[in-house]
Amino acid sequence: MTFTKKLEHAWSTSGSLLTVGLDPDPQRFPAELQGRPDAIFEFCRSIVDVTAQYACAIKPQIAYFSAQRAEDQLEALCAYIGEHHPGLPIVLDAKRGDIGSTAEQYAREAFERYQADAVTVNPYMGLDSLEPYLAWKSKGVVILCRTSNKGGSDLQFLETRDGTPLYLHVAGLAAERWNTNGQCALVVGATFPEEIAKVRARVGDMPLLIPGIGAQGGDIPSTVQAGRDSRGAGMMINSSRAILYASGGDDWRVAAAHAARATRDAINAAR
């Protein structure tokens, strides 16, 4: 099954547009996991198990694993999700962007080693840096467009020759040139709902990965109104820290489940 079909199926069967981001920080883990060599895997596995029913996708952020030398735990986690939650797409948040020969290796890392259904990429080196990912026709390529951080405006608002902001130019390229296999999606931050609406108008029903709610302060109703597609879906609205660290006590699993359910419900109420 292609990433796009898997995502559409997840939207339909889960009734959710919530993506649960996995940004594991061992310093914030509950006491029962402190000092365990497999703490990152066990923490993330538990989070996935208790939130899966409320989510349409899972998004591990690779830096949080690699900084802790826990790539093997990420690999095991992706395998676990594939076996125990096969309907949940895995979006590997890596934001890769390099020349073609290097990108080929990054693509293999994402799609072979980690068995991700999609990977986030940086388009600012142009099409040849994206082609190695696009060659995996069944996999998703999630392209940075309008990011949720404040500094994104430093470059993404620069005007191209015809006066179009750079982020909208990227959206147009993705929709009109790069998406020949129907596998592309775009990253557009919830902190900028006006820009979400402009991207949606430019790309039609292309999926959007929308970070920035929860700890980053994005407004859910504004995000949903701006980003929904013609069917009232079309979004992977990501929340990470607000779910992962809903509690640091013994009830951390229950608290994470409650936070995920509440976020899903808030998103659905805005639909």
N, C-alpha and C positions, 0 to 999 in steps of 0.2 A: 504494500500500500504506500502511495506517495505521501510526503509530508502534508501536502494540502488536503488530500482526502482524509488522512488521519486526523488532522485538526478539525475539519468540518464534522467528522464523526464525533469527535470529542465535544465540540460545541453542542451538538444535537443530543447526545446521550447524557451528558453531565448537566445540561441546562446552566452552564457556567461560562463566563468569560475571564475568570480569574486564572492567572498564572502564578504559581508559587515559586519564588526565587530562592535559591539555596546559596547563601553567603555565609558559610560556617566560620565563626570566630571562636576558637577554643576558650578564649578568656571569658566569654559570655555563656559557656556551657553550664548546665546544672551540675551540682556537686557529684552526682552519681557517675558522671562521665569524666571527671577531672583525672588526669594522669593515665587514662586508658590509651594504648597505642592505636586502637581502632575507633577513637572517640568521634572523629569526623564522620566516618561511615555510619556509626550507630546513631549519631544525632540526626544526620540527614535521612537515614532510612526510616527512623521513627517519624520525622516530620512528614515524609512522603506518605507513609502508611496512614497517618491520622488526617491528612488534608486531601488525599487523592480524590475522595468522593465530592469535594467542593471545587475541583480545579479542572481546567481544560488543557493544561500543560505544566511541565516542570522545567525550571530554568536554572541549572547549576552555573555559577560564575567560576570559571576555571582558575582565576587568580587566587581565590580563597583556598583552593586545594593545592596549587603548585607552590604557593608561598610557605605552606606547611609541609612540603615534600610529600604530599598526600595524593599524588596522581593515581597511585594504585587503588586508593580508597574511592576516588572518583570513578575509575574504571569499574570497580566492583559495584558501586552504587548504580551506575547506568545499566549494568547487567541485571541487577536486582529489579530495577524499575521495569525493564523490558520483560522480565519473567513474571513479576507479580502484579504489575499494572500495565499490561501491554497496550491498553487503549490510550495511555497518556503520552503525548509527544514529548520528547526531550529536546529542548532548545539549549544548546551549549553556548553560553555567553562568553565568547572569546575575543570578539572585536578584532579579528585578524585583518591585516592589510599589508601585503608585501608583493614582491615581483613574482611572476608566474611560477618559476621553478620552486621557489620557497612555498608559495601558496599551495602547490600540489602536495607538499608534505603536511602542511596544516590541514588540508582537506582530508587527507588520509588519517591524521590524528583524530579529527572530529568524527568522521564517518566509519572508520574501521576500528580504531582503538576504543573509542568511547561509544560507538554505535548510536550517535546522536541522530535525531531526525532532522535537525536544522542547526545552523551555526550563525552567529552574528559576525558580520564582516564590515570593514571600513572601506568605502568606495573611492577614497581620494587619491589612489594611484591609478584609477581608471579601469577600463574593462578587462585588460589583460591580467590584472591582479584578481579579478573575480571569476574569470573563465574556468580555473581549476575546480571551483566549487560548483559552478553552473553545470559542469560536465557530469556531475552526479545527479542525474535528472529526477530521481525519486526523492532527493533530499531538498530541504528548505534552505534558502539563502536569505538571511534577514539583514538588510542593509541599513547602516546608520544614515539617518536623514535629518531629523530635528531632535537633538538629544536633550535630555531633561536638565542638564547642568547649566548654570548661569553662563559659564564661559563659552558655551556652544555658540552664542550669538557673535563671538569674535570673528568667526569665519562663516558660519552658516547663513548669516544675513547679508553677506557681501553680494552685490548685484552682478549678474552676468551681463553680457553685451546687450541683451534686449531688455535689461532692467529687472529680470526675474531673480529673486533671492536664490542663493546657491542651494539651499535645502530643497526648494521647489524644483530647481533644475535637476537635482539628484532624483527626486520623486518622478519627474517626467522621464528621465533616462531609464529608471527601473521599470516603469510601466510600459514604455513605448519601444525600448530597444533590448533590455536585458532579460525580460520575463518571457522569453520565447517558449520555455517549457512549463510556464505557469507555476513556478516554484518560488518566486520572490515574495518577500514581505519587507516591511519598512519599520525601523525604530523611530517612534515619534513620542516625545515626552509629555506626560500628563500635566506638567507644569506650564505648558503653553497650549491651552485648548484652542485658541484662535488659529494657531498654526496646524493643529490636528485637523481642523475643519478644512483648511486650505489644501492640505495633503490629501485628505479624503476626496475632495472635489477633483483633484488632479488624477488620482489613480483608480477611481472607481472602487470595486469591491476587493481590491488587494488586501490581504491580511496586514494588520498593524500590531506590532509589539509595542505596548505602551507602558514604560516604567514611570515611576514618579509619584504614585499614590502612596499612602501610608506615611513612612518616615520622612519622605521628601515633600509631603504636603500638597500633592496634587488633588484637585477637587473631583470626586467621583461623578456627580451628576453632569458637570461641565465636560468632563472627559467623554462620558458615554454619549452625550448629545452630539458632541463634535465628531466622534470617531466611528459611530456605528455605520454599518454598510446598509445596502438596500434591503437586507433581510433582518436588520436589527442586531446583527452580530458583527463579525469581521475583526474582532479585537482580542488580543492576549494582554489583559491588563495585569501588570506584574506588581506583586507586593512581596517583599522579602523580610526585612527586619521586623516590621510590625507583626508578622506572623511568627517568625522564628523565635523571637525573644519576647513574646507576649507575657511570659513569666519565666523567672529564673529559679523558681522553687520546684518542689516535687511534683507540682501539677503542670509542668511545662508542656507535656503532650496534650492534655485536655485544653489548656489555654491556647495552644497553637491551633487546635481543631476549632475552637470557638471563634478565634480571630479570623480563620479562613472562611468559616461559614458566614460570619457577620459581613465580611468583605464581599463574598459572593452575593449575599442577599442585598447589600447596598447597591452593588452594580446592577442586579436584576431589577431592583426598584426604580432605578434611573432609566431602564430600558422602556 
